[in-house]
Amino acid sequence: GNKVTITCRNGDSVDYYEESDYISNYSNNTGKDYPPDRYYYYKNGYSGYISLQRTENNGYYESKEVSKEFLRIQDNTRTDYYDSNGNFLLTDYSLGSPDHPSMHVDEDGYKGDIPKHSHETIQERTRYNNPDGSYQFVTSWRAYYIGTLTKTEITWHDDYTGYYSGYVYGDTIYYYAYNVTINYVTNTSPSVNIISPTQDMIFSETSSSFVPVIAVSDPEGDILTCKVFIDSETSPRDTKTISNTQSTQNVSFNALNLGSFSQGTHTMKFTVKDSEITQQATINFKVDKTAPTLGSVNITSTKDAITVTGSATDNMAMHELPYRYYAGSNDSSWKTSSSHTFANLSPNTLYQVKFVARDKVGHSSKKDQNVYTKALKPVISVGNANETSLVVSFSENNPSGTQYLVSCGSKYVNAQGKLTSTPVWITPQGKSATVSGLSPNTDYTFTVKAKNGDGIETEASDAKSGRTLAMPPQILDFPETKQKSIKIVWSAIPNATAYDIEVDGLVINNGVSNTYTHSGLQPETSHTYRVRVKNAGGTGNWSALYSKSTLMDNPGLPVNIKSSFTKTEVTLTWDAALKASGYEVEVDGVVQDNGSSRSYTHYSLNPESTHAYRVRAKNSGGYSNWSEYIRVTTLPNPPIPPNQISTIITKNSIQIEWQPNIKADRYEIEVDGFIYNNGAATKYLHKELVPLTTHNYRIRGVNAGGTGEWS
C-alpha cells in the first residue's frame, strides 16, 4: 500500500537460504468427490505435495418442490332394476354414486385430488331381460380426470473436505549487503468489481455486441487506466481512462463479439492501474454454439388426447423453462415439465406434434411427428329399410373420411354396398352406408369397427339388427263379389306385423289379417285396391293396383211366357227381362242354360206327354226369381181309322154308323168323293137318294194331332 522508491548501491552477496514451510491441517473442499490422498499445494511462493490426514463430510439435504400432471380414466355404470310387472325397484351405481367430481391420486409420493375434466357415454341405456321376467336398464359412461400434483423431494448431497499436512518449499534466498536509500509515500490500491458478465455467463454465436462493465474506484481519486483481456491475450481488447475515481465509476468497454470465440469456457480479465499499482479481476464466461441433444421422445394418443414425453441435455446449460409442446394449433408454452397432455382433441384427426427443447441461450432442437388421435368406437343404428337394402348409420363423432369395417355375419360390406367375403374398409358418405343386394323380409345383424389414419382399429360396435321390407302380395284375389260388397284375399307374408290396404285411395290398417271385405257399396260401381306389408323393418311398397266392380242388381222376372207345341216338341217364348244378360229354363226339373235367347224348344217328346217349364233371367249380379210353372201336353197321334162300321139302307137314304174312337175329336166322312166334317157324331145320314143307286163312303178321325187314315 506504500509508494516506495528504492536506490541500491555497492551490493555484494553474503549468504543464501532455501525457504521451507510446514503446512498443517490445510483444508481442501472437494464437494461430492472424496478427497485424494495427496494435494499439490501452491501458495505464497511455496509449493509441494502434502498428505491427507483426515476427512469430513458436511453433507446436507436439499428440499425441492416438483410437479407432475396426471391423467386418470374411470368408468361408472348405472343399473335400474324393475320387477316382472314393470315396477321400479332400485338404482345401483358401480362406484356407489352417480358423479365423482374429483379422483384421489397416491403415486410415487404424489398425493391429492385431481378434478374431472370431461366425460362421455360408452354404453347407451340398454335393456337386459332376466328368465323370471324382471329386467334392468344399464347405462355406462367414462370420466377423464386431469390435474397437476406437487410433492417435496429431499436429496442428500455429499460435501467432502480433506485436511492435509506436510512440508512445502519456496525460493532460494540470497543475501546481499546494500547501501539502500528508501523514499516512500502512502498510496492505496484501486478497487475493481465486475458487473457484467456474471460468472459462467453463457453467450451464443449471435452475441456480437456484448458490452463488458466494471465498477472501479480509488481512495486518492487517481486517474485509473482500465483494460479488458480475453483468455491469455497480452494486448487488451479495449482501454478506458477514468477520472474522479474517489466515488465508484462504472466503466463500459466497447462492445465485444463474444460469439466469434470457440465453443467452450473462456476467461475475461480486467486490469485497473493507478500511477503505480495494478489491480485485476477475472471471470469465466462460456460460448455455446450447439443445440441441445434430444433424448427419447415418446408420443401416444387416445381418442381425444395426445401425450408427449421427452428430454434433452446441453453441453452448457438448459433453459430454466426448457420444453415446449405443440399439437396442431395447440401450444403448451414453455414449461419445466418433461411431459404434456393435450386434451379435448378431435377423434381420428391428424395433428402435427412437435417437441421442442432449448438451451440457456435459445438454441433449440425439435422432433416433429404426425400423429392421429384414435377413432371413436362406432355407435350404429340400422334402418331406412327397403326390400333389398338397409342403411347402417353412424352417430359417434368420428370425422368424415373415417374408414369403417362393416360386418354382417361372415360377410363384409364393400364400397358399392354389396356383401362380400373379403374384409373391406370403406369410407361412407354422410355418416351412413347403404347395404344393397339383400333378400326381402329378412333379418340382418351388423357390427362395425373404425380405424384412424394410423391404421389403429377400435373395438367392434354393439351389434344392431334390421329387417328388409317385405315384398307386396303379387296377386290379389276376389273370391266373393256381390252387389254391395267385395271380398279381397292375398297370400299371407311370413313375419308380417300388419297389412295396409288402400281402398279407393284411403289407406286402412288391416292388422295381421290377409282378408278384407269392402262392404256398404252400390251395385255396378268400380273400386280400386292395393296392399302393402309391414314388418319389423317398416312399411313395404304397394302391390299393383287392382280394379274391381260390384255386381249388377238381379234382373227382372221374365213375363208373358207363351208356349206352342206339336206331338214331339214344345216351344216357349217370353218378353225380355230388365237387366237380363241371359236366361235359364227349368225343363221337367232340369235347369238348362238358354244363353241370351228368349225362346226355348223342347224336342223329341212323346205325343200326349205332359211337361213342366219355368224361366228365370240372369246377369253378373245373380238371378231373378223363377216364373210360375207352365205345364204343356204334347199333341196326340192322329186317330186310327174307325171300325165296326154299320149301315141302315132305305130306298131314299143310307145311314152310316161307326164305333167311337176315344182319341178322335171329330170325324170326317167322304161321301161319293166329297168330304164332310161330321163333328163328333158317329152317324151320318145320306138322304134324298135315288133308289137303287150306289154310293161310296169312307171315314177318318181328326184330333189335335192331325187327320187319321181313311177307313
C-alpha positions in Angstrom: 0.0 0.0 0.0 3.0 2.3 0.0 4.5 4.2 -2.8 8.3 3.3 -2.5 11.4 4.5 -4.2 14.5 2.3 -3.6 18.0 3.1 -4.6 20.6 0.4 -4.1 24.4 0.8 -4.5 27.5 -1.3 -3.7 25.6 -4.6 -3.2 27.5 -7.8 -2.5 26.2 -11.4 -2.0 26.9 -12.6 1.5 24.7 -15.8 2.1 21.7 -17.8 0.8 18.8 -19.7 2.3 16.3 -22.2 0.8 12.9 -21.5 2.3 10.6 -24.2 3.6 7.3 -24.2 5.5 5.3 -26.9 7.3 1.7 -26.8 6.3 -0.6 -28.2 9.0 -4.3 -29.1 8.7 -4.7 -27.4 5.3 -8.4 -27.8 4.2 -9.4 -28.6 0.6 -13.1 -28.9 -0.2 -13.9 -31.4 -2.9 -17.7 -31.3 -2.8 -19.3 -34.6 -3.8 -15.9 -36.2 -4.6 -13.9 -37.9 -1.9 -10.6 -36.1 -1.3 -7.4 -37.6 -3.0 -4.6 -38.9 -0.9 -2.2 -36.1 -1.9 -2.8 -32.4 -2.7 -0.4 -30.2 -4.6 0.0 -27.0 -2.5 1.0 -23.8 -4.3 0.6 -20.7 -2.3 2.6 -17.7 -1.1 5.6 -18.8 -3.1 5.6 -22.3 -1.5 4.7 -25.5 -3.4 4.8 -29.2 -3.0 2.6 -32.3 -2.3 1.0 -32.5 1.2 -0.7 -35.7 2.5 -4.3 -36.3 3.5 -4.6 -36.6 7.3 -8.4 -36.7 7.8 -11.7 -36.1 6.0 -15.0 -34.5 6.9 -18.4 -34.9 5.2 -20.5 -31.8 5.8 -23.3 -33.2 3.6 -26.8 -31.8 3.5 -30.3 -32.5 2.5 -31.8 -30.4 -0.3 -35.6 -30.0 -0.4 -37.2 -29.3 -3.8 -40.8 -28.9 -5.0 -41.6 -31.0 -8.1 -44.8 -31.2 -10.1 -46.4 -33.8 -12.4 -49.5 -33.8 -14.5 -51.8 -36.9 -14.1 -54.5 -38.3 -16.4 -56.9 -40.9 -15.0 -59.9 -42.6 -16.5 -62.7 -44.1 -14.5 -65.8 -45.9 -15.8 -69.2 -45.8 -13.9 -72.2 -48.0 -14.6 -75.8 -47.2 -13.6 -78.3 -50.1 -13.3 -82.0 -49.5 -12.9 -83.8 -52.7 -11.7 -87.5 -53.5 -12.5 -89.7 -56.4 -11.4 -91.6 -58.6 -13.9 -94.6 -56.2 -13.7 -92.5 -53.2 -14.7 -92.3 -51.7 -11.2 -89.1 -49.8 -10.5 -87.1 -51.4 -7.7 -83.8 -49.5 -7.2 -80.9 -47.8 -8.9 -77.3 -49.1 -8.3 -74.0 -47.4 -9.3 -70.8 -49.4 -9.7 -68.9 -46.6 -8.0 -71.6 -46.1 -5.3 -72.8 -42.7 -6.6 -73.7 -41.1 -9.9 -71.0 -38.4 -10.0 -67.4 -38.1 -8.7 -66.1 -34.5 -9.3 -62.5 -35.5 -8.4 -60.3 -38.5 -8.1 -57.7 -39.2 -5.4 -54.1 -40.0 -6.6 -51.4 -41.6 -4.4 -48.5 -42.5 -6.7 -44.7 -42.1 -6.3 -45.2 -39.7 -3.4 -47.7 -37.5 -5.2 -50.9 -37.3 -3.2 -54.0 -35.3 -3.8 -57.2 -35.0 -5.7 -57.4 -34.1 -9.4 -60.6 -32.7 -10.9 -62.9 -34.3 -13.5 -62.2 -32.8 -16.9 -64.8 -34.4 -19.1 -66.9 -37.5 -19.6 -68.5 -39.5 -22.4 -71.2 -42.2 -22.7 -69.7 -45.6 -23.6 -73.0 -47.5 -23.4 -76.4 -46.1 -24.2 -79.3 -47.1 -21.9 -79.7 -50.8 -22.8 -82.4 -53.3 -21.5 -81.4 -56.8 -20.3 -84.2 -59.3 -19.6 -84.0 -62.0 -16.9 -85.6 -65.5 -17.1 -88.1 -64.6 -14.3 -89.5 -61.7 -16.3 -87.7 -59.0 -14.4 -85.3 -56.7 -16.3 -82.8 -53.9 -15.8 -81.6 -50.9 -17.8 -77.8 -50.4 -17.9 -76.0 -47.2 -18.8 -72.2 -46.7 -18.7 -70.1 -43.6 -19.0 -66.4 -42.8 -18.7 -64.9 -39.8 -16.9 -61.5 -38.2 -17.6 -59.6 -36.6 -14.7 -56.7 -34.3 -15.4 -54.7 -32.3 -12.8 -51.2 -31.4 -11.6 -49.9 -32.6 -8.2 -46.8 -31.4 -6.3 -44.5 -33.2 -3.9 -41.4 -32.4 -2.0 -38.2 -34.3 -2.9 -35.4 -34.5 -0.4 -32.0 -35.2 -1.8 -28.7 -35.8 0.0 -25.6 -34.0 -1.2 -22.1 -35.1 -0.1 -19.7 -32.2 0.8 -16.3 -33.6 1.5 -13.3 -31.6 2.9 -9.9 -33.1 3.2 -7.3 -31.9 5.7 -3.6 -32.1 4.6 -0.2 -31.7 6.3 3.4 -31.6 5.0 6.4 -29.6 4.1 6.4 -27.3 1.1 9.3 -25.3 -0.4 9.9 -21.8 -1.6 12.6 -20.0 -3.5 16.3 -19.8 -2.6 17.0 -16.6 -0.8 20.4 -14.8 -1.5 21.5 -12.2 1.0 23.3 -9.1 -0.2 24.7 -6.1 1.5 23.5 -2.8 0.1 23.6 0.8 0.8 19.9 1.5 0.5 18.1 4.7 0.3 14.3 4.4 0.7 11.9 7.2 -0.1 8.2 6.4 0.2 4.8 8.0 0.4 1.4 6.4 1.2 -0.5 5.0 -1.9 -3.8 3.0 -1.6 -4.6 0.3 -4.3 -7.5 0.9 -6.6 -10.5 -1.4 -6.4 -12.3 -3.2 -9.3 -15.6 -5.2 -9.3 -17.0 -7.0 -12.4 -20.6 -6.0 -13.1 -21.0 -7.8 -16.5 -20.6 -10.5 -17.4 -21.6 -12.6 -14.5 -19.7 -15.8 -13.5 -20.1 -18.5 -16.2 -22.5 -16.4 -18.2 -23.3 -18.1 -21.5 -23.2 -16.5 -24.9 -24.2 -17.8 -28.3 -22.8 -17.2 -31.8 -25.2 -14.3 -32.1 -23.7 -12.4 -29.2 -21.8 -10.0 -31.4 -22.1 -6.8 -29.4 -21.6 -7.6 -25.7 -20.5 -4.6 -23.6 -18.4 -5.5 -20.6 -18.9 -3.3 -17.5 -16.8 -3.0 -14.3 -17.1 -0.7 -11.3 -13.8 1.0 -10.2 -12.7 3.4 -7.5 -9.5 4.8 -5.9 -9.4 6.4 -2.5 -6.9 9.0 -3.6 -9.0 9.7 -6.7 -6.2 8.7 -9.0 -6.7 8.5 -12.7 -7.2 4.9 -13.5 -6.4 3.0 -16.7 -8.8 0.2 -17.2 -8.2 -2.6 -19.7 -10.1 -5.8 -20.7 -8.4 -9.0 -22.0 -9.8 -12.3 -23.3 -8.1 -15.6 -22.2 -4.3 -15.3 -22.4 -4.2 -12.2 -24.6 -1.5 -9.7 -23.8 -2.9 -6.9 -25.8 -6.2 -5.5 -24.4 -9.4 -5.6 -26.4 -10.1 -2.1 -25.1 -8.7 0.5 -22.8 -10.6 3.2 -20.9 -9.2 6.1 -18.7 -11.3 7.1 -15.8 -11.1 10.1 -13.6 -13.0 11.3 -10.5 -12.4 7.9 -9.0 -12.9 8.8 -5.4 -16.5 7.7 -6.0 -17.3 4.5 -7.8 -17.4 4.8 -11.5 -19.0 2.3 -13.9 -16.8 1.6 -16.9 -18.4 0.3 -20.1 -16.0 -1.0 -22.7 -16.5 -1.2 -26.4 -18.8 -4.0 -27.5 -17.1 -7.3 -28.0 -18.1 -10.0 -30.4 -18.1 -12.9 -28.0 -19.9 -15.1 -30.5 -16.8 -15.3 -32.6 -15.0 -17.3 -29.9 -14.8 -21.0 -30.0 -17.3 -23.3 -28.2 -16.3 -23.7 -24.5 -15.2 -21.8 -21.4 -13.2 -18.5 -21.7 -11.7 -16.0 -19.3 -12.3 -12.3 -19.3 -9.7 -10.3 -17.4 -9.9 -6.7 -16.3 -6.9 -4.7 -15.1 -7.1 -1.3 -13.3 -3.9 0.7 -12.7 -3.3 4.0 -11.0 0.2 5.5 -11.4 1.9 2.7 -9.6 -0.4 -0.2 -8.6 -2.3 -2.6 -10.9 -5.3 -4.5 -9.6 -7.0 -7.2 -11.7 -10.2 -9.3 -11.7 -11.1 -12.3 -13.8 -14.3 -14.0 -14.6 -15.2 -17.1 -16.7 -17.8 -17.0 -19.5 -19.0 -19.6 -21.9 -19.7 -19.7 -25.6 -22.4 -22.2 -26.6 -22.8 -22.7 -30.4 -24.7 -26.1 -30.4 -28.3 -27.0 -29.8 -29.4 -29.4 -27.1 -29.3 -33.1 -27.7 -32.7 -34.7 -27.6 -33.2 -37.8 -25.6 -36.0 -40.2 -26.1 -39.3 -38.6 -27.3 -42.5 -40.7 -26.9 -45.8 -39.7 -28.3 -49.0 -41.5 -27.5 -52.6 -40.8 -28.3 -56.2 -41.6 -27.2 -59.4 -40.8 -29.0 -59.3 -37.2 -27.6 -55.8 -36.6 -26.2 -52.2 -36.7 -27.2 -49.4 -37.1 -24.6 -45.8 -36.1 -25.4 -42.9 -37.1 -23.2 -39.3 -36.1 -23.9 -36.0 -35.0 -22.6 -32.8 -33.2 -23.7 -29.3 -32.3 -22.5 -27.0 -29.5 -23.3 -23.1 -29.2 -23.1 -23.6 -25.9 -21.3 -26.9 -25.5 -19.6 -30.6 -25.9 -20.4 -33.0 -23.0 -20.2 -35.0 -22.5 -16.9 -38.1 -23.3 -19.0 -36.6 -25.8 -21.4 -39.6 -27.6 -23.0 -42.5 -26.7 -25.3 -45.1 -28.9 -26.9 -47.3 -28.5 -29.9 -50.3 -30.5 -31.3 -51.6 -28.8 -34.4 -52.6 -25.2 -33.3 -52.4 -26.2 -29.6 -49.4 -24.7 -27.8 -48.3 -25.6 -24.3 -46.0 -22.6 -24.0 -42.5 -23.0 -22.4 -42.5 -25.2 -19.2 -40.3 -27.2 -16.9 -42.3 -30.4 -17.2 -40.9 -33.1 -19.5 -44.4 -34.3 -20.3 -47.6 -32.7 -21.5 -51.0 -33.9 -22.5 -53.3 -32.1 -25.0 -56.9 -32.9 -24.1 -60.2 -32.2 -25.8 -58.9 -33.1 -29.2 -61.0 -34.4 -32.1 -61.0 -38.2 -32.7 -59.2 -39.6 -35.7 -57.6 -36.3 -36.6 -54.1 -35.8 -37.8 -52.1 -33.5 -35.6 -48.6 -32.3 -36.3 -47.0 -33.0 -32.9 -43.8 -31.2 -32.1 -41.4 -31.4 -29.1 -39.0 -28.5 -28.7 -36.1 -28.2 -26.2 -34.0 -25.1 -25.8 -30.7 -24.3 -24.0 -29.8 -21.2 -22.0 -29.0 -19.0 -25.0 -32.1 -20.1 -27.0 -30.6 -22.8 -29.2 -33.4 -25.3 -29.9 -33.8 -28.9 -31.1 -37.1 -30.4 -32.1 -38.8 -33.5 -33.1 -41.8 -33.4 -35.5 -44.2 -36.3 -35.9 -47.6 -36.5 -37.5 -49.9 -38.4 -35.1 -53.6 -39.4 -35.4 -55.8 -39.5 -32.4 -57.6 -42.8 -32.1 -61.1 -43.2 -33.7 -64.2 -43.5 -31.5 -65.9 -46.8 -31.1 -68.7 -46.7 -33.7 -72.3 -46.2 -32.5 -74.6 -47.6 -35.1 -78.2 -47.9 -36.0 -79.9 -49.9 -38.8 -82.9 -48.6 -40.6 -84.3 -47.0 -43.7 -85.2 -50.4 -44.9 -86.1 -51.2 -48.5 -87.0 -54.6 -50.0 -83.4 -55.3 -50.8 -81.4 -52.8 -48.8 -80.7 -51.5 -45.3 -79.0 -48.3 -44.2 -76.3 -48.6 -41.5 -75.9 -45.1 -39.8 -73.0 -44.0 -37.6 -73.8 -41.5 -34.8 -70.5 -41.2 -33.0 -68.4 -38.1 -33.7 -65.7 -39.6 -35.9 -64.9 -37.1 -38.7 -65.8 -37.5 -42.3 -63.2 -39.6 -44.0 -63.0 -42.2 -41.2 -62.8 -45.7 -42.5 -65.1 -48.4 -41.2 -65.2 -52.2 -41.5 -68.9 -53.1 -41.6 -69.5 -56.8 -40.8 -72.7 -58.8 -41.4 -72.3 -62.3 -40.1 -69.4 -63.7 -42.0 -69.7 -61.1 -44.8 -68.5 -57.6 -45.2 -69.9 -54.5 -46.9 -67.8 -53.1 -49.8 -67.7 -49.6 -51.2 -70.6 -50.4 -53.6 -72.8 -51.5 -50.7 -72.6 -55.2 -51.6 -71.9 -58.1 -49.2 -68.5 -59.8 -49.9 -66.5 -62.5 -48.2 -63.4 -60.3 -48.2 -62.9 -57.7 -45.4 -63.1 -54.2 -47.0 -62.6 -50.9 -45.2 -64.9 -48.3 -46.6 -65.3 -44.5 -46.2 -69.1 -43.9 -46.0 -70.5 -40.7 -47.3 -72.7 -38.7 -44.9 -72.2 -40.9 -41.9 -74.1 -43.9 -43.4 -73.7 -46.8 -45.7 -76.5 -48.4 -47.8 -76.2 -52.2 -47.9 -77.9 -53.5 -51.1 -78.5 -56.8 -52.7 -80.3 -58.2 -49.7 -83.2 -60.6 -49.6 -86.6 -59.2 -48.8 -88.3 -59.7 -45.4 -85.0 -60.9 -43.9 -83.2 -60.0 -40.6 -79.5 -58.9 -40.9 -77.2 -58.1 -38.0 -74.3 -55.7 -38.3 -71.2 -54.8 -36.3 -68.8 -52.0 -37.2 -65.2 -51.2 -36.4 -63.4 -47.9 -37.2 -59.7 -47.1 -37.6 -57.8 -43.9 -37.5 -55.3 -42.6 -40.1 -52.5 -44.6 -38.5 -54.5 -47.8 -39.0 -55.3 -48.4 -35.3 -58.6 -50.2 -35.1 -61.3 -49.7 -32.5 -63.2 -52.5 -30.8 -66.4 -53.6 -32.6 -69.6 -51.7 -32.1 -72.6 -53.2 -30.3 -74.5 -55.4 -32.7 -77.6 -53.9 -34.3 -80.2 -55.7 -36.5 -82.6 -54.6 -39.1 -85.1 -56.3 -41.3 -85.6 -55.6 -45.0 -89.1 -54.7 -46.2 -91.4 -57.4 -47.3 -92.4 -57.7 -51.0 -96.1 -56.8 -51.5 -98.5 -59.6 -52.4 -98.1 -60.5 -56.0 -101.7 -61.3 -56.6 -105.0 -60.0 -55.1 -107.9 -62.5 -55.4 -111.5 -61.5 -55.3 -113.3 -64.7 -54.3 -116.6 -63.1 -53.5 -118.1 -60.1 -55.3 -121.7 -59.0 -54.6 -123.9 -56.0 -55.4 -122.9 -54.3 -52.1 -119.6 -55.9 -51.1 -116.3 -57.1 -52.5 -114.0 -59.5 -50.7 -110.2 -59.3 -51.2 -107.8 -62.1 -50.3 -104.0 -62.3 -50.7 -101.3 -64.7 -49.7 -100.0 -64.4 -46.1 -96.5 -63.0 -45.8 -94.2 -64.5 -43.2 -93.2 -62.2 -40.3 -95.7 -59.6 -41.3 -96.7 -57.4 -38.4 -99.6 -55.8 -40.3 -101.0 -55.1 -43.7 -102.2 -51.8 -45.1 -104.8 -51.9 -47.8 -105.6 -48.9 -49.9 -109.3 -48.9 -50.7 -110.3 -46.2 -53.3 -107.3 -44.1 -52.2 -107.9 -44.5 -48.5 -105.2 -46.4 -46.5 -106.6 -48.8 -43.9 -104.6 -50.7 -41.3 -105.9 -54.3 -41.7 -103.9 -55.7 -38.8 -102.4 -59.1 -39.5 -105.4 -60.4 -41.5 -104.8 -61.2 -45.1 -108.5 -60.9 -45.9 -110.6 -57.7 -46.3 -114.3 -57.2 -47.1 -115.3 -53.9 -48.6 -118.9 -53.5 -47.7 -121.7 -50.9 -48.0 -121.2 -50.4 -51.7 -123.6 -49.6 -54.5 -124.2 -52.1 -57.3 -122.4 -51.6 -60.6 -119.7 -49.4 -59.0 -116.0 -49.7 -59.7 -113.4 -49.8 -56.8 -109.6 -49.9 -56.6 -107.4 -51.8 -54.2 -103.7 -52.4 -53.5 -101.9 -53.9 -50.5 -98.6 -53.4 -48.7 -96.8 -55.3 -45.9 -95.5 -54.0 -42.6 -92.7 -55.9 -40.8 -90.0 -55.1 -38.2 -88.2 -53.2 -40.9 -91.0 -50.8 -41.7 -93.7 -50.4 -44.3 -93.2 -52.0 -47.7 -94.1 -50.9 -51.2 -97.6 -51.1 -52.7 -98.7 -54.0 -54.8 -100.1 -53.5 -58.3 -103.4 -51.5 -58.3 -106.4 -53.7 -58.9 -109.8 -52.5 -60.1 -113.0 -54.5 -59.3 -116.7 -53.6 -59.8 -119.7 -54.7 -57.7 -122.3 -56.8 -59.3 -125.4 -55.5 -61.1 -128.8 -55.7 -59.4 -130.6 -59.0 -60.1 -132.5 -59.0 -63.4 -136.3 -58.7 -63.6 -138.7 -61.6 -63.8 -139.4 -62.9 -67.3 -143.1 -62.3 -68.2 -145.6 -63.0 -71.0 -144.3 -66.6 -71.3 -146.1 -68.4 -74.1 -145.9 -72.0 -75.3 -146.6 -73.7 -78.6 -146.3 -77.5 -79.1 -146.7 -80.4 -81.5 -146.8 -84.1 -81.0 -143.0 -84.2 -80.3 -142.0 -80.6 -79.5 -142.8 -77.7 -77.1 -141.6 -74.2 -77.8 -141.6 -71.4 -75.1 -141.2 -67.7 -75.8 -141.2 -64.7 -73.4 -140.6 -61.0 -73.2 -137.1 -59.5 -72.4 -136.5 -59.1 -68.6 -135.0 -55.9 -67.2 -131.1 -56.0 -67.0 -131.0 -59.6 -68.1 -127.9 -60.8 -69.9 -129.2 -64.4 -70.2 -131.9 -66.9 -69.2 -132.2 -70.3 -67.7 -135.1 -72.7 -68.3 -136.1 -75.4 -65.9 -137.4 -78.3 -68.0 -139.0 -81.1 -66.1 -136.9 -80.2 -63.1 -133.6 -79.9 -65.0 -132.1 -76.4 -65.4 -131.0 -75.6 -68.9 -128.8 -72.5 -69.8 -130.5 -70.8 -72.6 -127.9 -68.1 -73.2 -129.4 -64.8 -74.2 -132.2 -66.4 -76.3 -135.8 -65.6 -75.3 -137.2 -68.8 -76.8 -136.8 -72.5 -76.0 -137.8 -75.6 -77.9 -138.1 -78.9 -76.1 -137.5 -81.6 -78.8 -138.0 -85.4 -79.2 -141.1 -85.7 -77.0 -143.7 -88.4 -76.9 -147.1 -87.5 -78.1 -149.6 -86.8 -75.4 -146.8 -86.3 -72.8 -147.1 -83.6 -70.2 -144.1 -81.4 -69.3 -143.4 -78.6 -66.8 -141.5 -75.5 -67.5 -140.4 -72.3 -65.8 -138.0 -69.5 -66.7 -135.6 -67.1 -64.9 -133.3 -64.3 -66.0 -129.7 -63.9 -65.0 -126.8 -61.3 -65.2 -123.5 -60.8 -63.4 -125.4 -59.8 -60.3 -127.3 -63.1 -60.0 -130.7 -64.5 -60.9 -134.2 -63.4 -60.9 -136.9 -65.4 -59.3 -138.4 -68.3 -61.2 -141.6 -67.7 -63.2 -144.7 -69.7 -62.4 -144.7 -73.3 -63.8 -146.2 -73.7 -67.3 -147.4 -77.3 -67.9 -147.8 -78.4 -71.6 -149.0 -81.7 -73.0 -147.8 -82.6 -76.5 -150.4 -83.4 -79.2 -151.6 -86.9 -79.6 -151.1 -89.1 -82.7 -153.9 -88.9 -85.3 -156.8 -91.3 -84.6 -156.8 -94.8 -86.2 -159.5 -95.5 -88.9 -162.9 -96.2 -87.4 -164.0 -99.8 -87.3 -167.3 -101.7 -86.8 -169.0 -99.6 -89.4 -172.6 -100.5 -90.0 -175.3 -99.1 -92.4 -179.1 -98.8 -92.5 -180.3 -98.6 -96.1 -183.6 -97.4 -97.4 -184.7 -96.6 -100.9 -184.0 -92.9 -100.4 -181.3 -92.9 -97.7 -178.3 -94.6 -96.3 -177.3 -94.2 -92.6 -173.7 -95.0 -91.7 -172.7 -95.5 -88.1 -169.3 -96.5 -86.6 -167.8 -97.3 -83.3 -166.5 -94.0 -81.5 -162.7 -93.6 -81.2 -161.7 -92.0 -77.9 -158.8 -90.2 -79.5 -160.8 -88.6 -82.2 -162.0 -85.1 -81.5 -164.2 -85.2 -84.7 -164.7 -87.2 -87.8 -164.6 -86.6 -91.5 -166.7 -88.7 -93.9 -166.1 -88.8 -97.7 -169.4 -89.3 -99.5 -169.1 -90.0 -103.1 -165.9 -88.1 -103.3 -167.0 -85.2 -101.2 -165.6 -84.8 -97.7 -167.8 -83.6 -94.9 -166.9 -82.6 -91.4 -169.2 -84.8 -89.3 -168.1 -83.2 -86.0 -168.1 -85.6 -83.1 -171.1 -87.5 -84.3 -170.5 -91.2 -85.1 -173.5 -91.3 -87.5 -174.1 -89.9 -90.9 -177.4 -89.8 -92.8 -177.2 -89.6 -96.6 -180.7 -88.9 -97.7 -182.8 -87.9 -100.7 -181.2 -90.6 -102.7 -182.4 -92.3 -105.9 -183.5 -95.7 -105.3 -181.2 -98.4 -106.5 -178.2 -96.1 -106.8 -174.7 -97.0 -105.5 -172.8 -94.7 -103.2 -169.2 -94.8 -101.8 -168.3 -93.8 -98.2 -165.1 -93.8 -96.0 -164.5 -92.3 -92.6 -161.5 -90.9 -90.7 -160.9 -89.5 -87.3 -159.4 -86.0 -86.7 -157.9 -84.7 -83.5 -155.2 -82.1 -82.4 -152.5 -84.5 -83.5 -153.9 -84.4 -87.1 -156.1 -86.4 -89.5 -156.2 -90.2 -89.3 -156.1 -92.7 -92.1 -159.3 -93.4 -94.1 -161.3 -96.4 -93.2 
